[in-house]
């Protein structure tokens, strides 16, 4: 299985991605952590299988989230 990282921009409620894929969940997780540490435009990141569709709504209860700097409403 291959993985990708999806992020949600600050005040955005839909996941976005850049098309980069990873051979392992751990590689994708490390990339997500690094990306969210550097990029101030996003505040939530998750790791999902490549087959996961684009544009899904963001839920802060999603167990696939690996980085979350957003407060639950």
trRosetta pair geometry for C-beta under 8 A, 3 or more apart (Angstrom, degrees):
i j d omega theta_ij theta_ji phi_ij phi_ji
1 49 5.7 -62 -175 -123 116 104
1 50 7.7 -174 -178 11 71 94
2 21 4.9 24 160 176 125 120
2 22 6.6 155 -167 73 78 41
2 23 6.3 -45 -115 -110 83 34
2 49 7.3 94 77 -157 49 65
2 50 4.7 22 88 -27 96 128
3 21 6.8 143 74 -161 37 71
3 22 4.8 -31 68 64 91 97
3 23 8.0 -20 24 71 87 10
3 24 7.1 -24 15 119 124 18
3 25 5.4 116 -47 -98 159 52
3 27 7.5 150 59 69 119 89
3 28 4.0 -90 110 -30 126 156
3 47 5.4 12 179 -177 131 98
3 48 6.7 151 -153 80 81 29
3 49 6.2 -68 -104 -106 63 35
3 50 6.5 -132 -105 -44 13 74
4 17 5.6 34 151 -153 126 140
4 19 7.6 -51 -138 -149 132 13
4 20 6.7 139 -137 83 85 55
4 21 5.3 -50 -80 -104 87 66
4 22 7.1 157 -87 13 36 85
4 28 6.6 -159 -133 -131 4 132
4 47 7.5 165 82 -150 32 59
4 48 6.2 -27 63 67 79 79
4 49 7.8 27 18 136 82 18
4 50 5.3 96 -19 -102 108 62
4 52 7.3 -142 52 46 109 108
5 17 6.7 152 87 -130 53 91
5 18 7.7 2 72 28 94 94
5 20 7.0 -4 30 74 98 102
5 22 7.7 56 -29 -7 90 125
5 28 5.4 180 -58 -170 87 91
5 31 5.6 -130 -36 100 146 110
5 32 4.4 -176 -132 -79 126 93
5 35 6.6 130 136 21 156 152
5 45 6.0 -5 -173 -170 104 110
5 46 7.3 157 -154 80 59 38
5 47 5.9 -34 -99 -97 66 66
6 15 3.9 20 163 -178 130 119
6 16 6.5 147 -161 67 78 29
6 17 4.7 -54 -103 -71 72 98
6 45 7.0 162 85 -152 45 60
6 46 5.4 -14 61 61 92 88
6 48 5.9 7 0 13 117 121
6 52 7.3 -94 -30 103 138 135
6 56 7.9 31 163 44 166 104
7 15 7.0 126 61 -152 20 70
7 16 5.8 -36 68 64 72 84
7 17 7.3 134 17 -88 71 49
7 32 7.5 172 -74 -140 95 88
7 35 6.9 -116 -66 122 141 132
7 36 7.0 178 -120 -79 122 94
7 39 7.8 15 -171 88 167 140
7 42 4.1 -1 166 -160 128 152
7 44 6.6 148 -158 85 61 56
7 45 4.7 -22 -100 -99 82 82
7 46 7.9 170 -83 19 40 63
8 12 5.0 -160 -176 84 82 98
8 13 7.0 29 -154 -109 131 15
8 14 6.9 151 -121 73 95 30
8 15 5.8 -64 -69 -98 86 51
8 16 6.9 128 -99 13 39 85
8 42 6.3 129 76 -152 35 91
8 43 6.9 -49 87 57 85 69
8 44 4.4 4 43 60 107 108
8 45 7.7 -154 16 -72 68 42
8 58 4.6 28 -85 -85 155 145
8 70 7.8 -29 85 -26 121 150
9 12 4.0 63 60 1 85 133
9 16 6.8 24 -23 14 93 134
9 41 5.5 -35 -133 155 95 84
9 42 5.2 -71 -100 -96 45 68
9 43 7.5 56 175 9 24 79
10 40 7.9 -8 -33 151 131 64
10 41 6.4 -116 1 -171 99 40
10 42 6.8 -147 -32 -113 67 19
10 43 5.1 79 -90 -15 72 117
10 70 8.0 172 -125 -88 61 106
12 16 7.5 -3 129 -16 154 114
12 58 7.3 103 112 -12 70 140
13 57 5.9 -8 152 -152 93 81
13 58 5.0 -132 -159 32 50 104
14 55 5.4 -17 -170 -149 120 56
14 56 7.1 149 -152 75 69 31
14 57 6.2 -52 -98 -106 63 44
14 58 6.5 -117 -66 -22 13 91
15 46 7.1 -57 -119 41 130 115
15 54 7.1 -141 93 -156 93 52
15 55 6.9 -137 59 -78 76 7
15 56 5.3 10 22 57 119 82
15 57 7.9 74 -8 129 85 3
15 58 6.1 137 -53 -75 75 81
16 54 7.6 34 -126 -157 41 98
17 20 7.9 -143 173 33 91 68
17 54 6.4 -117 23 -111 112 96
20 31 7.3 -138 112 172 135 157
21 50 5.6 13 -122 -95 121 120
22 25 7.7 125 103 -90 121 14
22 27 4.0 -172 -170 97 124 112
22 28 3.9 -169 45 -61 147 84
22 31 6.5 -158 -67 3 140 140
23 27 6.1 54 49 23 72 150
24 27 4.6 101 60 3 85 100
24 28 7.1 -154 95 0 49 86
25 28 5.8 -62 -154 42 33 110
25 29 6.1 37 150 -25 69 108
25 47 5.8 108 -155 139 77 144
26 29 5.4 -50 -142 35 32 115
26 30 6.4 32 158 -18 65 103
27 30 6.0 -56 -150 36 28 109
27 31 6.5 29 151 -18 63 108
28 31 5.6 -55 -149 37 33 113
28 32 6.3 36 153 -22 66 105
28 47 4.3 118 118 -132 121 118
29 32 5.7 -53 -149 34 31 113
29 33 6.5 30 154 -18 64 105
29 47 5.3 -55 -73 -40 69 150
29 66 5.1 -163 -138 -137 85 160
30 33 5.8 -53 -148 36 32 111
30 34 6.3 30 154 -16 65 108
31 34 5.8 -59 -147 41 30 110
31 35 6.0 32 155 -22 66 110
32 35 5.7 -54 -142 36 27 112
32 36 6.2 17 162 -10 64 110
32 45 4.1 167 -168 140 106 135
32 46 7.2 -163 -137 38 153 4
32 47 5.9 -113 -26 -59 146 91
32 66 5.0 87 97 71 143 129
32 67 5.7 -170 142 2 100 118
33 36 6.3 -63 -146 42 25 103
33 37 6.4 27 154 -23 62 109
33 45 7.7 -157 -64 75 36 143
33 66 6.6 -84 -59 133 84 115
33 67 5.7 158 -102 -65 56 125
34 37 5.7 -58 -149 33 30 113
34 38 6.5 13 159 -8 65 112
35 38 6.2 -71 -151 43 27 101
35 39 5.6 -13 171 11 69 122
35 42 7.4 0 136 60 101 137
35 45 6.5 128 78 -100 114 156
36 39 6.4 -61 -112 53 27 90
36 42 6.1 -93 -111 95 79 104
36 43 7.4 94 -150 -134 108 22
36 44 7.9 5 -116 -140 135 2
36 45 4.9 -125 -53 -10 128 133
36 67 4.2 167 44 128 165 158
36 69 7.0 173 175 -13 119 118
39 42 5.4 27 110 26 116 98
42 45 6.6 70 138 -62 128 93
43 68 7.3 46 145 -161 75 46
43 69 4.3 -106 -161 68 87 99
43 70 4.7 104 124 -54 122 93
44 58 6.3 97 85 -152 152 133
44 60 7.2 -106 -118 -103 144 79
44 65 6.2 -48 -170 -136 97 117
44 67 6.8 169 -150 97 34 72
44 68 5.1 19 -117 -115 84 71
44 69 7.1 -139 -65 33 56 66
44 70 5.3 -37 -55 5 107 124
45 65 7.1 117 83 -151 40 68
45 66 5.9 -46 100 60 91 87
45 67 4.3 23 44 50 103 107
45 68 7.8 -144 32 -65 58 53
46 62 6.1 -35 -98 116 151 132
46 64 4.2 66 -173 117 119 93
46 65 4.6 -60 -88 -93 98 46
46 66 6.1 135 -122 4 40 79
47 64 6.0 -137 63 -179 55 92
47 66 5.6 40 -8 -22 100 131
48 52 3.9 -20 145 -1 133 159
48 64 5.5 43 -78 176 80 153
49 52 5.5 126 67 -27 69 93
52 56 7.1 -60 170 -13 101 138
53 56 6.2 114 82 -49 87 97
58 62 7.5 -95 -164 -9 55 135
59 62 4.7 119 77 -42 89 92
60 65 7.1 11 -151 -42 48 165
60 68 6.5 100 -144 -146 93 143
60 70 6.5 -126 -100 91 124 112
60 72 5.1 -160 90 -96 155 89
62 65 5.0 105 83 -29 94 98
65 68 5.3 32 163 -53 133 113
